[in-house]
Amino acid sequence: MSNDYLYIDNDEALAQFCATLGEASYCAIDTEFIRESTYYAELALIQIGSGDNLACIDPLAITDFTPFAELLAKPDLLKLFHSCSQDLEILYQKFGAVPAPIFDTQLAAAVLGYNHQISYADLVQQICGVALEKKHTRANWMRRPLSQDELDYAMDDVRYLLTVYERLNEQLQTSRRDGWMEKDLRALTDPAKYEVDLSQVWKRLKGVLKLKGEKLQIASDLCRWREELAQKQNRPRRWIVKDDTLIELARQKPVCEADLSSIPELQEKTIRRHGAELLAIVAHAAQVDPADWPQHDKVNSLDKQQLALGDCLMALCRVIAEENDIALATLVVRKDIDNLILNSKSSRLTQGWRFTMAGEKLLEFIHGQTAISVANDALQLETR
């Protein structure tokens, strides 16, 4: 292996490394995984490091992860990630707890005005002046042994993350934006974010907006059945029944095996394995009280006055973005503005750093506490 990092493939080495790393105040983490033929991602490699202590951990060879799990939960050890959602989901599934506390360099970069959703490679290029290799982006990380080049490539994902964090944290302190990400980061460590709500999986079904009433109930029940089976068998949803097939089942409401066979999208082997279950699900939907049928989210459209208000708020956001040296697309999209006007909790402008930077000012304008004026050909807010 390379001279500056370890390859850990046994329990004793992992325990020793975690004991050493536990003395640090922060560490960088990244994962490599495969998700092509399973429901749950298969964790293939863990890269972790702080200072001169760097390692690639082979999760396929480790039998006792206790020291590592304790490290992830250590309250005085800050865990650094870039675009952390997938890493946190995989670590939560593997160890039953979301790492905390955390720092996300992509989120920090957004707050500081870097390009919208900047990639790790671009951030490393801008901050460290290093062009990262891209030749192993499609590597089979479950294959063993991994090559030296592959391990070096993977290790770079945390090697430079440490420097990136240090630079971004310094910029956050200097600009007094270090507290802006607290709510966003806490939300990312909420286990509920990585749990599947079986009652809501139908909302992700492609083409479901065409269905309503009893047909939507059937689609909802079919999605729940498919999700539970996919989890139990650890297989991709589409391998069990494809989305368009579920839509056809809901639309045609089959009552016998012959009806199932008439659906071109439904494979014979699926009918043999699951035909009775599918017919039972369709039949059950007819017994559900119509008052309990699922409903599509109500779409509230803006009236002419609200549309005009939205234009004003968007213009103000443009000014705020320029004042804070941040891309407008990073700060807000029109949907955020519309949801704010409709008093929807789903608007990102009521949450985290966006509320601090812009949301609070926009609400003051909406409630008549401030007014727009023009000075030197530029918009500005004045207190009434």
Sequence and secondary structure as in RCSB ss.txt:
>XXXX:A:sequence
MSNDYLYIDNDEALAQFCATLGEASYCAIDTEFIRESTYYAELALIQIGSGDNLACIDPLAITDFTPFAELLAKP
DLLKLFHSCSQDLEILYQKFGAVPAPIFDTQLAAAVLGYNHQISYADLVQQICGVALEKKHTRANWMRRPLSQDE
LDYAMDDVRYLLTVYERLNEQLQTSRRDGWMEKDLRALTDPAKYEVDLSQVWKRLKGVLKLKGEKLQIASDLCRW
REELAQKQNRPRRWIVKDDTLIELARQKPVCEADLSSIPELQEKTIRRHGAELLAIVAHAAQVDPADWPQHDKVN
SLDKQQLALGDCLMALCRVIAEENDIALATLVVRKDIDNLILNSKSSRLTQGWRFTMAGEKLLEFIHGQTAISVA
NDALQLETR
>XXXX:A:secstr
  TTSEEE SHHHHHHHHHHHTTSSEEEEEEEEE SS SS EEEEEEEEETTEEEEE TTT S  HHHHHHHH T
TSEEEESS HHHHHHHHHHHSS   SEEEHHHHHHHHT STT  HHHHHHHHH      TTTT  TTSSS  HHH
HHHHHHHHHHHHHHHHHHHHHHHHTT TTTTHHHHHHHT GGGGS  TTTGGGGSTTGGG  HHHHHHHHHHHHH
HHHHHHHHT  HHHH  HHHHHHHHHH   SHHHHHT TTS HHHHHHHHHHHHHHHHHHTTS GGGS       
   HHHHHHHHHHHHHHHHHHHHTT  HHHH  HHHHHHHHTT TT GGGSHHHIIIIIHHHHHHHTTSEEEEEE
TTEEEEEE 
